[in-house]
Amino acid sequence: MGLRWKRHSSWVTKSKRWPALRQQALRRDGFKCVECGAAGRLEVDHIKPVRTHPELAFTLDNLQCLCRSDHTGKTRLECGHPAKTPERAAWLSAIRELYQPTKEGKNHA
């Protein structure tokens, strides 16, 4: 039951070659999002998607490191969804700011 999402890149990310290639991309990009500079949990993105360019699936020059938010935004646009409105982007930014951990490890809110 429920919806199942078919990831076009699953044959790439489940391959034996992927972990080493992913590490190369992370090292090259300095373990930071190439869009916003965020560090931490990063996703290695195919600049030209695997669904349209399978021949570039294992090409390092076709990979970039993105934070989850930037990767989601890029994928949404590729799939034909509208970009976030400025109001929505401002709201999300305000929410993130409210929930930044303080030095004591607790959230502002």
Beta strands, then each sheet from edge to edge (+ up, - down):
strand 1: 42-46
strand 2: 63-67
sheet 1: 1+ 2-
end
